[in-house]
Amino acid sequence: MLAAFDGVYLIKLDVDEWGWKHGSYGFPFEGIPVFFKLDADGKPSGEVVDAGAWGENIPVNMAPVMDRFFHGD
């Protein structure tokens, strides 16, 4: 997991705390956790990955998906 997140800046938001409605603020999602790529101006790039991409939330499942998402193939 550490290698998958190497060089990545993360901003963590709690949807329960923020009171976001599904898809509000231009960040639609189907599952949690969800990760959005932002452009240099902090706007959504359209690239999204969520829990549906790896099955059970365990590092062995998540790490390869997150590494591809953040660093490419």
PQR file of N, CA, C, O and H, with PARSE charges and radii, in Angstrom:
ATOM      1  N   MET A   1       0.827  -1.190   0.000 -0.4000 1.5000
ATOM      2  CA  MET A   1       0.000   0.000   0.000 -0.0000 2.0000
ATOM      3  C   MET A   1       0.868   1.248   0.000  0.5500 1.7000
ATOM      4  O   MET A   1       0.523   2.239  -0.645 -0.5500 1.4000
ATOM      5  N   LEU A   2       1.992   1.216   0.716 -0.4000 1.5000
ATOM      6  CA  LEU A   2       2.858   2.390   0.748 -0.0000 2.0000
ATOM      7  C   LEU A   2       3.362   2.736  -0.643  0.5500 1.7000
ATOM      8  O   LEU A   2       3.401   3.913  -1.002 -0.5500 1.4000
ATOM      9  H   LEU A   2       2.272   0.411   1.240  0.4000 1.0000
ATOM     10  N   ALA A   3       3.748   1.743  -1.434 -0.4000 1.5000
ATOM     11  CA  ALA A   3       4.218   1.995  -2.796 -0.0000 2.0000
ATOM     12  C   ALA A   3       3.088   2.539  -3.668  0.5500 1.7000
ATOM     13  O   ALA A   3       3.319   3.407  -4.510 -0.5500 1.4000
ATOM     14  H   ALA A   3       3.716   0.787  -1.142  0.4000 1.0000
ATOM     15  N   ALA A   4       1.877   2.037  -3.475 -0.4000 1.5000
ATOM     16  CA  ALA A   4       0.730   2.499  -4.269 -0.0000 2.0000
ATOM     17  C   ALA A   4       0.450   3.979  -4.038  0.5500 1.7000
ATOM     18  O   ALA A   4       0.025   4.681  -4.956 -0.5500 1.4000
ATOM     19  H   ALA A   4       1.689   1.331  -2.792  0.4000 1.0000
ATOM     20  N   PHE A   5       0.683   4.454  -2.826 -0.4000 1.5000
ATOM     21  CA  PHE A   5       0.401   5.847  -2.489 -0.0000 2.0000
ATOM     22  C   PHE A   5       1.647   6.736  -2.543  0.5500 1.7000
ATOM     23  O   PHE A   5       1.568   7.915  -2.198 -0.5500 1.4000
ATOM     24  H   PHE A   5       1.028   3.884  -2.080  0.4000 1.0000
ATOM     25  N   ASP A   6       2.786   6.199  -2.966 -0.4000 1.5000
ATOM     26  CA  ASP A   6       4.023   6.967  -3.038 -0.0000 2.0000
ATOM     27  C   ASP A   6       3.864   8.165  -3.974  0.5500 1.7000
ATOM     28  O   ASP A   6       3.447   8.009  -5.121 -0.5500 1.4000
ATOM     29  H   ASP A   6       2.850   5.241  -3.246  0.4000 1.0000
ATOM     30  N   GLY A   7       4.193   9.347  -3.485 -0.4000 1.5000
ATOM     31  CA  GLY A   7       4.122  10.563  -4.293 -0.0000 2.0000
ATOM     32  C   GLY A   7       2.724  11.122  -4.465  0.5500 1.7000
ATOM     33  O   GLY A   7       2.526  12.038  -5.262 -0.5500 1.4000
ATOM     34  H   GLY A   7       4.532   9.473  -2.553  0.4000 1.0000
ATOM     35  N   VAL A   8       1.751  10.598  -3.740 -0.4000 1.5000
ATOM     36  CA  VAL A   8       0.351  10.999  -3.868 -0.0000 2.0000
ATOM     37  C   VAL A   8      -0.025  11.923  -2.714  0.5500 1.7000
ATOM     38  O   VAL A   8       0.316  11.653  -1.562 -0.5500 1.4000
ATOM     39  H   VAL A   8       1.912   9.853  -3.092  0.4000 1.0000
ATOM     40  N   TYR A   9      -0.718  12.999  -3.018 -0.4000 1.5000
ATOM     41  CA  TYR A   9      -1.277  13.868  -1.990 -0.0000 2.0000
ATOM     42  C   TYR A   9      -2.728  13.467  -1.789  0.5500 1.7000
ATOM     43  O   TYR A   9      -3.509  13.454  -2.741 -0.5500 1.4000
ATOM     44  H   TYR A   9      -0.995  13.219  -3.954  0.4000 1.0000
ATOM     45  N   LEU A  10      -3.091  13.144  -0.567 -0.4000 1.5000
ATOM     46  CA  LEU A  10      -4.454  12.724  -0.261 -0.0000 2.0000
ATOM     47  C   LEU A  10      -5.156  13.787   0.569  0.5500 1.7000
ATOM     48  O   LEU A  10      -4.575  14.383   1.475 -0.5500 1.4000
ATOM     49  H   LEU A  10      -2.457  13.155   0.206  0.4000 1.0000
ATOM     50  N   ILE A  11      -6.410  14.005   0.238 -0.4000 1.5000
ATOM     51  CA  ILE A  11      -7.278  14.855   1.038 -0.0000 2.0000
ATOM     52  C   ILE A  11      -8.426  13.961   1.465  0.5500 1.7000
ATOM     53  O   ILE A  11      -9.175  13.466   0.623 -0.5500 1.4000
ATOM     54  H   ILE A  11      -6.882  13.520  -0.498  0.4000 1.0000
ATOM     55  N   LYS A  12      -8.570  13.753   2.745 -0.4000 1.5000
ATOM     56  CA  LYS A  12      -9.606  12.856   3.255 -0.0000 2.0000
ATOM     57  C   LYS A  12     -10.817  13.677   3.678  0.5500 1.7000
ATOM     58  O   LYS A  12     -10.708  14.640   4.436 -0.5500 1.4000
ATOM     59  H   LYS A  12      -7.962  14.155   3.429  0.4000 1.0000
ATOM     60  N   LEU A  13     -11.969  13.269   3.167 -0.4000 1.5000
ATOM     61  CA  LEU A  13     -13.233  13.902   3.540 -0.0000 2.0000
ATOM     62  C   LEU A  13     -14.175  12.825   4.038  0.5500 1.7000
ATOM     63  O   LEU A  13     -14.274  11.755   3.437 -0.5500 1.4000
ATOM     64  H   LEU A  13     -12.057  12.487   2.550  0.4000 1.0000
ATOM     65  N   ASP A  14     -14.854  13.095   5.109 -0.4000 1.5000
ATOM     66  CA  ASP A  14     -15.829  12.167   5.666 -0.0000 2.0000
ATOM     67  C   ASP A  14     -17.215  12.597   5.201  0.5500 1.7000
ATOM     68  O   ASP A  14     -17.708  13.650   5.606 -0.5500 1.4000
ATOM     69  H   ASP A  14     -14.774  13.964   5.597  0.4000 1.0000
ATOM     70  N   VAL A  15     -17.851  11.780   4.344 -0.4000 1.5000
ATOM     71  CA  VAL A  15     -19.151  12.165   3.792 -0.0000 2.0000
ATOM     72  C   VAL A  15     -20.213  12.292   4.875  0.5500 1.7000
ATOM     73  O   VAL A  15     -21.156  13.067   4.715 -0.5500 1.4000
ATOM     74  H   VAL A  15     -17.450  10.925   4.015  0.4000 1.0000
ATOM     75  N   ASP A  16     -20.086  11.557   5.964 -0.4000 1.5000
ATOM     76  CA  ASP A  16     -21.047  11.688   7.056 -0.0000 2.0000
ATOM     77  C   ASP A  16     -20.872  13.039   7.759  0.5500 1.7000
ATOM     78  O   ASP A  16     -21.848  13.707   8.102 -0.5500 1.4000
ATOM     79  H   ASP A  16     -19.320  10.927   6.093  0.4000 1.0000
ATOM     80  N   GLU A  17     -19.624  13.420   7.963 -0.4000 1.5000
ATOM     81  CA  GLU A  17     -19.326  14.684   8.629 -0.0000 2.0000
ATOM     82  C   GLU A  17     -19.707  15.888   7.760  0.5500 1.7000
ATOM     83  O   GLU A  17     -20.262  16.867   8.257 -0.5500 1.4000
ATOM     84  H   GLU A  17     -18.831  12.877   7.685  0.4000 1.0000
ATOM     85  N   TRP A  18     -19.403  15.805   6.447 -0.4000 1.5000
ATOM     86  CA  TRP A  18     -19.666  16.917   5.528 -0.0000 2.0000
ATOM     87  C   TRP A  18     -21.139  17.005   5.146  0.5500 1.7000
ATOM     88  O   TRP A  18     -21.612  18.062   4.730 -0.5500 1.4000
ATOM     89  H   TRP A  18     -18.952  15.009   6.043  0.4000 1.0000
ATOM     90  N   GLY A  19     -21.856  15.910   5.284 -0.4000 1.5000
ATOM     91  CA  GLY A  19     -23.262  15.921   4.913 -0.0000 2.0000
ATOM     92  C   GLY A  19     -23.505  15.981   3.415  0.5500 1.7000
ATOM     93  O   GLY A  19     -24.544  16.466   2.967 -0.5500 1.4000
ATOM     94  H   GLY A  19     -21.471  15.051   5.622  0.4000 1.0000
ATOM     95  N   TRP A  20     -22.541  15.484   2.637 -0.4000 1.5000
ATOM     96  CA  TRP A  20     -22.684  15.504   1.179 -0.0000 2.0000
ATOM     97  C   TRP A  20     -23.825  14.607   0.753  0.5500 1.7000
ATOM     98  O   TRP A  20     -24.014  13.513   1.286 -0.5500 1.4000
ATOM     99  H   TRP A  20     -21.697  15.090   3.001  0.4000 1.0000
ATOM    100  N   LYS A  21     -24.565  15.078  -0.195 -0.4000 1.5000
ATOM    101  CA  LYS A  21     -25.558  14.220  -0.834 -0.0000 2.0000
ATOM    102  C   LYS A  21     -24.845  13.479  -1.957  0.5500 1.7000
ATOM    103  O   LYS A  21     -23.841  13.961  -2.481 -0.5500 1.4000
ATOM    104  H   LYS A  21     -24.412  15.967  -0.627  0.4000 1.0000
ATOM    105  N   HIS A  22     -25.356  12.320  -2.327 -0.4000 1.5000
ATOM    106  CA  HIS A  22     -24.755  11.495  -3.378 -0.0000 2.0000
ATOM    107  C   HIS A  22     -24.497  12.338  -4.626  0.5500 1.7000
ATOM    108  O   HIS A  22     -25.430  12.879  -5.220 -0.5500 1.4000
ATOM    109  H   HIS A  22     -26.172  11.928  -1.902  0.4000 1.0000
ATOM    110  N   GLY A  23     -23.224  12.446  -5.021 -0.4000 1.5000
ATOM    111  CA  GLY A  23     -22.865  13.132  -6.249 -0.0000 2.0000
ATOM    112  C   GLY A  23     -22.768  14.639  -6.156  0.5500 1.7000
ATOM    113  O   GLY A  23     -22.582  15.304  -7.175 -0.5500 1.4000
ATOM    114  H   GLY A  23     -22.466  12.006  -4.539  0.4000 1.0000
ATOM    115  N   SER A  24     -22.886  15.190  -4.973 -0.4000 1.5000
ATOM    116  CA  SER A  24     -22.834  16.646  -4.865 -0.0000 2.0000
ATOM    117  C   SER A  24     -21.415  17.165  -5.054  0.5500 1.7000
ATOM    118  O   SER A  24     -20.450  16.408  -4.942 -0.5500 1.4000
ATOM    119  H   SER A  24     -23.037  14.650  -4.145  0.4000 1.0000
ATOM    120  N   TYR A  25     -21.294  18.423  -5.334 -0.4000 1.5000
ATOM    121  CA  TYR A  25     -20.018  19.109  -5.509 -0.0000 2.0000
ATOM    122  C   TYR A  25     -19.199  18.572  -6.674  0.5500 1.7000
ATOM    123  O   TYR A  25     -17.984  18.767  -6.704 -0.5500 1.4000
ATOM    124  H   TYR A  25     -22.077  19.037  -5.426  0.4000 1.0000
ATOM    125  N   GLY A  26     -19.825  17.908  -7.628 -0.4000 1.5000
ATOM    126  CA  GLY A  26     -19.110  17.401  -8.783 -0.0000 2.0000
ATOM    127  C   GLY A  26     -18.280  16.157  -8.523  0.5500 1.7000
ATOM    128  O   GLY A  26     -17.414  15.812  -9.328 -0.5500 1.4000
ATOM    129  H   GLY A  26     -20.813  17.750  -7.604  0.4000 1.0000
ATOM    130  N   PHE A  27     -18.528  15.489  -7.425 -0.4000 1.5000
ATOM    131  CA  PHE A  27     -17.798  14.282  -7.076 -0.0000 2.0000
ATOM    132  C   PHE A  27     -18.773  13.109  -6.889  0.5500 1.7000
ATOM    133  O   PHE A  27     -18.991  12.662  -5.763 -0.5500 1.4000
ATOM    134  H   PHE A  27     -19.232  15.770  -6.772  0.4000 1.0000
ATOM    135  N   PRO A  28     -19.356  12.613  -7.978 -0.5600 1.5000
ATOM    136  CA  PRO A  28     -20.283  11.485  -7.839  0.2800 2.0000
ATOM    137  C   PRO A  28     -19.543  10.200  -7.478  0.5500 1.7000
ATOM    138  O   PRO A  28     -18.404   9.997  -7.899 -0.5500 1.4000
ATOM    139  N   PHE A  29     -20.179   9.347  -6.712 -0.4000 1.5000
ATOM    140  CA  PHE A  29     -19.545   8.084  -6.333 -0.0000 2.0000
ATOM    141  C   PHE A  29     -20.593   7.018  -6.135  0.5500 1.7000
ATOM    142  O   PHE A  29     -21.752   7.299  -5.831 -0.5500 1.4000
ATOM    143  H   PHE A  29     -21.104   9.511  -6.371  0.4000 1.0000
ATOM    144  N   GLU A  30     -20.151   5.771  -6.317 -0.4000 1.5000
ATOM    145  CA  GLU A  30     -21.022   4.612  -6.145 -0.0000 2.0000
ATOM    146  C   GLU A  30     -20.684   3.846  -4.867  0.5500 1.7000
ATOM    147  O   GLU A  30     -21.562   3.229  -4.265 -0.5500 1.4000
ATOM    148  H   GLU A  30     -19.210   5.542  -6.564  0.4000 1.0000
ATOM    149  N   GLY A  31     -19.435   3.882  -4.457 -0.4000 1.5000
ATOM    150  CA  GLY A  31     -19.008   3.131  -3.286 -0.0000 2.0000
ATOM    151  C   GLY A  31     -18.006   3.919  -2.473  0.5500 1.7000
ATOM    152  O   GLY A  31     -17.427   4.898  -2.944 -0.5500 1.4000
ATOM    153  H   GLY A  31     -18.721   4.384  -4.947  0.4000 1.0000
ATOM    154  N   ILE A  32     -17.812   3.477  -1.251 -0.4000 1.5000
ATOM    155  CA  ILE A  32     -16.847   4.109  -0.356 -0.0000 2.0000
ATOM    156  C   ILE A  32     -15.909   3.014   0.129  0.5500 1.7000
ATOM    157  O   ILE A  32     -16.398   1.950   0.510 -0.5500 1.4000
ATOM    158  H   ILE A  32     -18.283   2.681  -0.869  0.4000 1.0000
ATOM    159  N   PRO A  33     -14.606   3.201   0.139 -0.5600 1.5000
ATOM    160  CA  PRO A  33     -13.915   4.452  -0.148  0.2800 2.0000
ATOM    161  C   PRO A  33     -13.919   4.768  -1.632  0.5500 1.7000
ATOM    162  O   PRO A  33     -14.102   3.885  -2.469 -0.5500 1.4000
ATOM    163  N   VAL A  34     -13.718   6.025  -1.943 -0.4000 1.5000
ATOM    164  CA  VAL A  34     -13.641   6.484  -3.323 -0.0000 2.0000
ATOM    165  C   VAL A  34     -12.475   7.464  -3.441  0.5500 1.7000
ATOM    166  O   VAL A  34     -12.224   8.258  -2.534 -0.5500 1.4000
ATOM    167  H   VAL A  34     -13.569   6.743  -1.263  0.4000 1.0000
ATOM    168  N   PHE A  35     -11.774   7.400  -4.557 -0.4000 1.5000
ATOM    169  CA  PHE A  35     -10.635   8.270  -4.813 -0.0000 2.0000
ATOM    170  C   PHE A  35     -10.859   8.992  -6.126  0.5500 1.7000
ATOM    171  O   PHE A  35     -11.208   8.363  -7.125 -0.5500 1.4000
ATOM    172  H   PHE A  35     -11.977   6.756  -5.294  0.4000 1.0000
ATOM    173  N   PHE A  36     -10.664  10.304  -6.142 -0.4000 1.5000
ATOM    174  CA  PHE A  36     -10.823  11.146  -7.320 -0.0000 2.0000
ATOM    175  C   PHE A  36      -9.477  11.762  -7.668  0.5500 1.7000
ATOM    176  O   PHE A  36      -8.752  12.213  -6.781 -0.5500 1.4000
ATOM    177  H   PHE A  36     -10.381  10.815  -5.331  0.4000 1.0000
ATOM    178  N   LYS A  37      -9.140  11.784  -8.954 -0.4000 1.5000
ATOM    179  CA  LYS A  37      -7.955  12.523  -9.379 -0.0000 2.0000
ATOM    180  C   LYS A  37      -8.382  13.946  -9.667  0.5500 1.7000
ATOM    181  O   LYS A  37      -9.423  14.186 -10.279 -0.5500 1.4000
ATOM    182  H   LYS A  37      -9.729  11.418  -9.674  0.4000 1.0000
ATOM    183  N   LEU A  38      -7.567  14.887  -9.221 -0.4000 1.5000
ATOM    184  CA  LEU A  38      -7.813  16.297  -9.472 -0.0000 2.0000
ATOM    185  C   LEU A  38      -6.749  16.824 -10.419  0.5500 1.7000
ATOM    186  O   LEU A  38      -5.622  16.329 -10.445 -0.5500 1.4000
ATOM    187  H   LEU A  38      -6.721  14.692  -8.725  0.4000 1.0000
ATOM    188  N   ASP A  39      -7.120  17.841 -11.203 -0.4000 1.5000
ATOM    189  CA  ASP A  39      -6.131  18.458 -12.084 -0.0000 2.0000
ATOM    190  C   ASP A  39      -5.302  19.473 -11.299  0.5500 1.7000
ATOM    191  O   ASP A  39      -5.473  19.612 -10.088 -0.5500 1.4000
ATOM    192  H   ASP A  39      -8.035  18.243 -11.182  0.4000 1.0000
ATOM    193  N   ALA A  40      -4.417  20.173 -11.978 -0.4000 1.5000
ATOM    194  CA  ALA A  40      -3.522  21.123 -11.314 -0.0000 2.0000
ATOM    195  C   ALA A  40      -4.269  22.265 -10.641  0.5500 1.7000
ATOM    196  O   ALA A  40      -3.738  22.907  -9.735 -0.5500 1.4000
ATOM    197  H   ALA A  40      -4.278  20.060 -12.962  0.4000 1.0000
ATOM    198  N   ASP A  41      -5.513  22.527 -11.083 -0.4000 1.5000
ATOM    199  CA  ASP A  41      -6.332  23.581 -10.492 -0.0000 2.0000
ATOM    200  C   ASP A  41      -7.242  23.067  -9.381  0.5500 1.7000
ATOM    201  O   ASP A  41      -8.037  23.828  -8.828 -0.5500 1.4000
ATOM    202  H   ASP A  41      -5.945  22.006 -11.820  0.4000 1.0000
ATOM    203  N   GLY A  42      -7.131  21.782  -9.052 -0.4000 1.5000
ATOM    204  CA  GLY A  42      -7.952  21.202  -7.996 -0.0000 2.0000
ATOM    205  C   GLY A  42      -9.351  20.819  -8.438  0.5500 1.7000
ATOM    206  O   GLY A  42     -10.225  20.586  -7.603 -0.5500 1.4000
ATOM    207  H   GLY A  42      -6.485  21.165  -9.501  0.4000 1.0000
ATOM    208  N   LYS A  43      -9.571  20.751  -9.740 -0.4000 1.5000
ATOM    209  CA  LYS A  43     -10.880  20.365 -10.289 -0.0000 2.0000
ATOM    210  C   LYS A  43     -10.868  18.870 -10.608  0.5500 1.7000
ATOM    211  O   LYS A  43      -9.814  18.313 -10.917 -0.5500 1.4000
ATOM    212  H   LYS A  43      -8.861  20.941 -10.418  0.4000 1.0000
ATOM    213  N   PRO A  44     -12.041  18.210 -10.536 -0.5600 1.5000
ATOM    214  CA  PRO A  44     -12.099  16.785 -10.869  0.2800 2.0000
ATOM    215  C   PRO A  44     -11.625  16.526 -12.300  0.5500 1.7000
ATOM    216  O   PRO A  44     -12.046  17.213 -13.230 -0.5500 1.4000
ATOM    217  N   SER A  45     -10.753  15.539 -12.472 -0.4000 1.5000
ATOM    218  CA  SER A  45     -10.251  15.182 -13.801 -0.0000 2.0000
ATOM    219  C   SER A  45     -11.184  14.202 -14.501  0.5500 1.7000
ATOM    220  O   SER A  45     -11.072  13.976 -15.706 -0.5500 1.4000
ATOM    221  H   SER A  45     -10.410  14.981 -11.716  0.4000 1.0000
ATOM    222  N   GLY A  46     -12.107  13.621 -13.734 -0.4000 1.5000
ATOM    223  CA  GLY A  46     -12.998  12.607 -14.288 -0.0000 2.0000
ATOM    224  C   GLY A  46     -12.526  11.192 -14.002  0.5500 1.7000
ATOM    225  O   GLY A  46     -13.264  10.233 -14.228 -0.5500 1.4000
ATOM    226  H   GLY A  46     -12.197  13.804 -12.755  0.4000 1.0000
ATOM    227  N   GLU A  47     -11.299  11.054 -13.504 -0.4000 1.5000
ATOM    228  CA  GLU A  47     -10.786   9.733 -13.164 -0.0000 2.0000
ATOM    229  C   GLU A  47     -11.155   9.419 -11.723  0.5500 1.7000
ATOM    230  O   GLU A  47     -10.837  10.172 -10.803 -0.5500 1.4000
ATOM    231  H   GLU A  47     -10.699  11.833 -13.320  0.4000 1.0000
ATOM    232  N   VAL A  48     -11.837   8.281 -11.547 -0.4000 1.5000
ATOM    233  CA  VAL A  48     -12.351   7.878 -10.237 -0.0000 2.0000
ATOM    234  C   VAL A  48     -12.146   6.380 -10.059  0.5500 1.7000
ATOM    235  O   VAL A  48     -12.277   5.611 -11.011 -0.5500 1.4000
ATOM    236  H   VAL A  48     -12.096   7.669 -12.294  0.4000 1.0000
ATOM    237  N   VAL A  49     -11.828   5.974  -8.852 -0.4000 1.5000
ATOM    238  CA  VAL A  49     -11.808   4.549  -8.515 -0.0000 2.0000
ATOM    239  C   VAL A  49     -12.457   4.419  -7.139  0.5500 1.7000
ATOM    240  O   VAL A  49     -12.217   5.224  -6.240 -0.5500 1.4000
ATOM    241  H   VAL A  49     -11.722   6.599  -8.078  0.4000 1.0000
ATOM    242  N   ASP A  50     -13.285   3.384  -7.001 -0.4000 1.5000
ATOM    243  CA  ASP A  50     -13.937   3.168  -5.711 -0.0000 2.0000
ATOM    244  C   ASP A  50     -13.831   1.712  -5.310  0.5500 1.7000
ATOM    245  O   ASP A  50     -13.211   0.902  -6.000 -0.5500 1.4000
ATOM    246  H   ASP A  50     -13.480   2.730  -7.732  0.4000 1.0000
ATOM    247  N   ALA A  51     -14.446   1.393  -4.184 -0.4000 1.5000
ATOM    248  CA  ALA A  51     -14.346   0.055  -3.604 -0.0000 2.0000
ATOM    249  C   ALA A  51     -14.807  -1.049  -4.545  0.5500 1.7000
ATOM    250  O   ALA A  51     -14.419  -2.203  -4.359 -0.5500 1.4000
ATOM    251  H   ALA A  51     -14.950   2.051  -3.624  0.4000 1.0000
ATOM    252  N   GLY A  52     -15.611  -0.737  -5.536 -0.4000 1.5000
ATOM    253  CA  GLY A  52     -16.058  -1.742  -6.491 -0.0000 2.0000
ATOM    254  C   GLY A  52     -14.935  -2.265  -7.368  0.5500 1.7000
ATOM    255  O   GLY A  52     -15.107  -3.274  -8.052 -0.5500 1.4000
ATOM    256  H   GLY A  52     -15.926   0.200  -5.687  0.4000 1.0000
ATOM    257  N   ALA A  53     -13.787  -1.597  -7.360 -0.4000 1.5000
ATOM    258  CA  ALA A  53     -12.673  -1.983  -8.228 -0.0000 2.0000
ATOM    259  C   ALA A  53     -11.803  -3.092  -7.648  0.5500 1.7000
ATOM    260  O   ALA A  53     -10.989  -3.669  -8.369 -0.5500 1.4000
ATOM    261  H   ALA A  53     -13.648  -0.778  -6.805  0.4000 1.0000
ATOM    262  N   TRP A  54     -11.956  -3.404  -6.359 -0.4000 1.5000
ATOM    263  CA  TRP A  54     -11.047  -4.384  -5.780 -0.0000 2.0000
ATOM    264  C   TRP A  54     -11.702  -5.418  -4.879  0.5500 1.7000
ATOM    265  O   TRP A  54     -10.998  -6.306  -4.398 -0.5500 1.4000
ATOM    266  H   TRP A  54     -12.617  -2.935  -5.773  0.4000 1.0000
ATOM    267  N   GLY A  55     -12.966  -5.364  -4.625 -0.4000 1.5000
ATOM    268  CA  GLY A  55     -13.595  -6.359  -3.750 -0.0000 2.0000
ATOM    269  C   GLY A  55     -13.385  -6.027  -2.290  0.5500 1.7000
ATOM    270  O   GLY A  55     -13.569  -4.881  -1.880 -0.5500 1.4000
ATOM    271  H   GLY A  55     -13.538  -4.642  -5.015  0.4000 1.0000
ATOM    272  N   GLU A  56     -13.000  -7.018  -1.495 -0.4000 1.5000
ATOM    273  CA  GLU A  56     -12.814  -6.810  -0.059 -0.0000 2.0000
ATOM    274  C   GLU A  56     -11.730  -5.752   0.202  0.5500 1.7000
ATOM    275  O   GLU A  56     -10.682  -5.750  -0.444 -0.5500 1.4000
ATOM    276  H   GLU A  56     -12.850  -7.950  -1.828  0.4000 1.0000
ATOM    277  N   ASN A  57     -12.006  -4.845   1.170 -0.4000 1.5000
ATOM    278  CA  ASN A  57     -11.077  -3.762   1.501 -0.0000 2.0000
ATOM    279  C   ASN A  57      -9.889  -4.270   2.311  0.5500 1.7000
ATOM    280  O   ASN A  57      -9.778  -4.013   3.510 -0.5500 1.4000
ATOM    281  H   ASN A  57     -12.858  -4.847   1.694  0.4000 1.0000
ATOM    282  N   ILE A  58      -9.010  -4.994   1.634 -0.4000 1.5000
ATOM    283  CA  ILE A  58      -7.782  -5.447   2.272 -0.0000 2.0000
ATOM    284  C   ILE A  58      -6.611  -5.042   1.374  0.5500 1.7000
ATOM    285  O   ILE A  58      -6.760  -4.988   0.153 -0.5500 1.4000
ATOM    286  H   ILE A  58      -9.100  -5.203   0.660  0.4000 1.0000
ATOM    287  N   PRO A  59      -5.449  -4.758   1.969 -0.5600 1.5000
ATOM    288  CA  PRO A  59      -4.322  -4.254   1.192  0.2800 2.0000
ATOM    289  C   PRO A  59      -3.952  -5.086  -0.032  0.5500 1.7000
ATOM    290  O   PRO A  59      -3.640  -4.527  -1.084 -0.5500 1.4000
ATOM    291  N   VAL A  60      -3.983  -6.404   0.088 -0.4000 1.5000
ATOM    292  CA  VAL A  60      -3.591  -7.247  -1.045 -0.0000 2.0000
ATOM    293  C   VAL A  60      -4.513  -7.037  -2.253  0.5500 1.7000
ATOM    294  O   VAL A  60      -4.070  -7.194  -3.390 -0.5500 1.4000
ATOM    295  H   VAL A  60      -4.237  -6.858   0.942  0.4000 1.0000
ATOM    296  N   ASN A  61      -5.764  -6.692  -2.033 -0.4000 1.5000
ATOM    297  CA  ASN A  61      -6.700  -6.400  -3.127 -0.0000 2.0000
ATOM    298  C   ASN A  61      -6.576  -4.962  -3.605  0.5500 1.7000
ATOM    299  O   ASN A  61      -6.613  -4.697  -4.807 -0.5500 1.4000
ATOM    300  H   ASN A  61      -6.124  -6.564  -1.109  0.4000 1.0000
ATOM    301  N   MET A  62      -6.432  -4.047  -2.678 -0.4000 1.5000
ATOM    302  CA  MET A  62      -6.445  -2.618  -2.991 -0.0000 2.0000
ATOM    303  C   MET A  62      -5.154  -2.114  -3.633  0.5500 1.7000
ATOM    304  O   MET A  62      -5.202  -1.306  -4.560 -0.5500 1.4000
ATOM    305  H   MET A  62      -6.402  -4.262  -1.702  0.4000 1.0000
ATOM    306  N   ALA A  63      -4.006  -2.579  -3.153 -0.4000 1.5000
ATOM    307  CA  ALA A  63      -2.717  -2.022  -3.573 -0.0000 2.0000
ATOM    308  C   ALA A  63      -2.500  -2.032  -5.084  0.5500 1.7000
ATOM    309  O   ALA A  63      -2.118  -0.996  -5.629 -0.5500 1.4000
ATOM    310  H   ALA A  63      -3.967  -3.236  -2.400  0.4000 1.0000
ATOM    311  N   PRO A  64      -2.721  -3.143  -5.794 -0.5600 1.5000
ATOM    312  CA  PRO A  64      -2.478  -3.121  -7.239  0.2800 2.0000
ATOM    313  C   PRO A  64      -3.397  -2.148  -7.985  0.5500 1.7000
ATOM    314  O   PRO A  64      -2.973  -1.476  -8.925 -0.5500 1.4000
ATOM    315  N   VAL A  65      -4.643  -2.085  -7.559 -0.4000 1.5000
ATOM    316  CA  VAL A  65      -5.613  -1.176  -8.203 -0.0000 2.0000
ATOM    317  C   VAL A  65      -5.210   0.276  -7.964  0.5500 1.7000
ATOM    318  O   VAL A  65      -5.223   1.090  -8.888 -0.5500 1.4000
ATOM    319  H   VAL A  65      -4.987  -2.631  -6.796  0.4000 1.0000
ATOM    320  N   MET A  66      -4.855   0.594  -6.729 -0.4000 1.5000
ATOM    321  CA  MET A  66      -4.477   1.964  -6.396 -0.0000 2.0000
ATOM    322  C   MET A  66      -3.176   2.365  -7.080  0.5500 1.7000
ATOM    323  O   MET A  66      -3.035   3.507  -7.516 -0.5500 1.4000
ATOM    324  H   MET A  66      -4.845  -0.068  -5.979  0.4000 1.0000
ATOM    325  N   ASP A  67      -2.227   1.442  -7.180 -0.4000 1.5000
ATOM    326  CA  ASP A  67      -0.968   1.735  -7.856 -0.0000 2.0000
ATOM    327  C   ASP A  67      -1.219   2.072  -9.325  0.5500 1.7000
ATOM    328  O   ASP A  67      -0.658   3.041  -9.837 -0.5500 1.4000
ATOM    329  H   ASP A  67      -2.342   0.513  -6.826  0.4000 1.0000
ATOM    330  N   ARG A  68      -2.052   1.287 -10.009 -0.4000 1.5000
ATOM    331  CA  ARG A  68      -2.395   1.592 -11.412 -0.0000 2.0000
ATOM    332  C   ARG A  68      -3.117   2.917 -11.530  0.5500 1.7000
ATOM    333  O   ARG A  68      -2.848   3.698 -12.443 -0.5500 1.4000
ATOM    334  H   ARG A  68      -2.507   0.499  -9.593  0.4000 1.0000
ATOM    335  N   PHE A  69      -4.043   3.176 -10.603 -0.4000 1.5000
ATOM    336  CA  PHE A  69      -4.817   4.429 -10.639 -0.0000 2.0000
ATOM    337  C   PHE A  69      -3.910   5.645 -10.490  0.5500 1.7000
ATOM    338  O   PHE A  69      -4.037   6.607 -11.247 -0.5500 1.4000
ATOM    339  H   PHE A  69      -4.261   2.541  -9.861  0.4000 1.0000
ATOM    340  N   PHE A  70      -3.007   5.612  -9.534 -0.4000 1.5000
ATOM    341  CA  PHE A  70      -2.152   6.761  -9.266 -0.0000 2.0000
ATOM    342  C   PHE A  70      -0.943   6.861 -10.192  0.5500 1.7000
ATOM    343  O   PHE A  70      -0.505   7.964 -10.516 -0.5500 1.4000
ATOM    344  H   PHE A  70      -2.904   4.831  -8.919  0.4000 1.0000
ATOM    345  N   HIS A  71      -0.401   5.725 -10.620 -0.4000 1.5000
ATOM    346  CA  HIS A  71       0.865   5.754 -11.366 -0.0000 2.0000
ATOM    347  C   HIS A  71       0.775   5.213 -12.782  0.5500 1.7000
ATOM    348  O   HIS A  71       1.768   5.267 -13.508 -0.5500 1.4000
ATOM    349  H   HIS A  71      -0.757   4.828 -10.356  0.4000 1.0000
ATOM    350  N   GLY A  72      -0.366   4.697 -13.206 -0.4000 1.5000
ATOM    351  CA  GLY A  72      -0.483   4.125 -14.545 -0.0000 2.0000
ATOM    352  C   GLY A  72      -0.027   2.679 -14.580  0.5500 1.7000
ATOM    353  O   GLY A  72       0.390   2.118 -13.566 -0.5500 1.4000
ATOM    354  H   GLY A  72      -1.173   4.654 -12.616  0.4000 1.0000
ATOM    355  N   ASP A  73      -0.113   2.087 -15.761 -0.4000 1.5000
ATOM    356  CA  ASP A  73       0.253   0.656 -15.907 -0.0000 2.0000
ATOM    357  C   ASP A  73       1.724   0.440 -15.926  0.5500 1.7000
ATOM    358  O   ASP A  73       2.179  -0.698 -16.042 -0.5500 1.4000
ATOM    359  H   ASP A  73      -0.451   2.543 -16.584  0.4000 1.0000
TER
END
